[in-house]
Amino acid sequence: MLIRWHPGRTQQALLLVLPLCLLWAPYIAAQTVRPVIAEYSQKARGRFDLVNDTALPLNVVLEPKSFSISDDGSPSFRPLDKSIHLKLSQMSFRIPPQQTYYVFYEAMADSYPAWFVIYATLAGLPKQSGLNVQVELPHTVYLLQKRSIQQRDIQVSTAQFSPDSRQVKVEIENAGDCLGRVAQVEVRADRERVVQSGFPLLPRSRRKIIFDWKAGVAPQRVIVQFRNFKVESPLQERRN
């Protein structure tokens, strides 16, 4: 059984999806990748750490992959694109108990921006109910273009509130060729607000977000915050 464990996801949330993980949770939570995300200006010379806090040695295999992100934020993975050139210090190794292993890498691409993920598959956890358990931990790398994303590249194409469903639908479009990172998306009324945490916005892409709005007053606007600027749009009311 392969468990794709994403740092930041709570252990309790995963257990709701996969009750068998209750048996392995103390072992799974003891593996960590640091950092989860790294950004570089074009070429990368980087490092990530794999921490084994268990009392067992673990075998690790690294597998780099390219990925796409759908409009709703779901990733889809594929073999590493040939346009990305990656050198890893090791492809497989063993981490002793209570130890940290350092993986060094260099990366460049034929054109920028570019992005990929290095999955570390950890094996060696105790069997449960006759099943072998492997855990995947991701280290995601973004190779950024020289020019920062510009405000003119970003548009809030949809900003609608449905009083019947009490939901806000927001669509954000990146019409440019630059990769940018949204710091947060905020839906506001005068004294009420709901916040969505940040995410990467790939070139020539869009992101759809649904907010549940529980306040008694209707929301008024949506604010998309980037590092150096923000984009605001009034909310339109839509009846189902």
C-alpha positions, 0 to 999 in steps of 0.5 A: 500500500502506498500512502501519499502523505502531504505535509500540512495535511492533518493526521485526523483528516487522512484517517477519515479517508483511510481508516487503516492508517490508524495502525501506521499513523505514529510511523507515518507522522514521524517522517518529514521533508524540509522544505516542502516547497522551494523557489529559485530564480531560474537555475537551482542549487538546492537541498532538502532534508528527509527526517526519520524520527522512528526507531526503524531504518528506512529505505528511500527511492527518489523519483522526479516528476512533472505535473500540471494543476487543474482549474480546481487545484488538483495536480496530475503527475507525469514523468519528468519533462525532457526540458527539465535537467535535474541532477540528484546527489543520490537516487536511493539510500537508507536512513538510520533510525533517528537520523536526517538525510540530506539530498542535494540537487541542481536543476535548470530548464530549456525555458522558464518558468518551470516546475517539478516535484521530487517524490521520496518513497520511504519503505521499511515500516512494519507490516500491518494486516499483511500489507507493506506500507510505503510513504511518499513525501514531496519536495516541489521546486519552482524555477522562476522567470526573471520578471515578476508576475505583473498586475496586468496579467491577473484578472478575476473573471468570476466573482459571484455570491449565491444567497441560496447555497451561501457560496461564493464562486471565484475564478482567477486568470493568469493571462501572462507567461509568468508564474506567480504565487497567490499569497491569499484570496479573501472574500469580505463584507464590512466586518466579516471575511473568509480566507483561502490560503495561497497557491501557485498560479501557473502561466496561462492558467486559471484557478476556481475557488468555492467559499462557504459564506456563513455570515448573515450579511452578503459578501461585497468583494474579493481580494487576491493578494500577491507579494507586490500587489493585489487585485480586487473585484466586487461580488455579484449576486446570483440566484440559483 
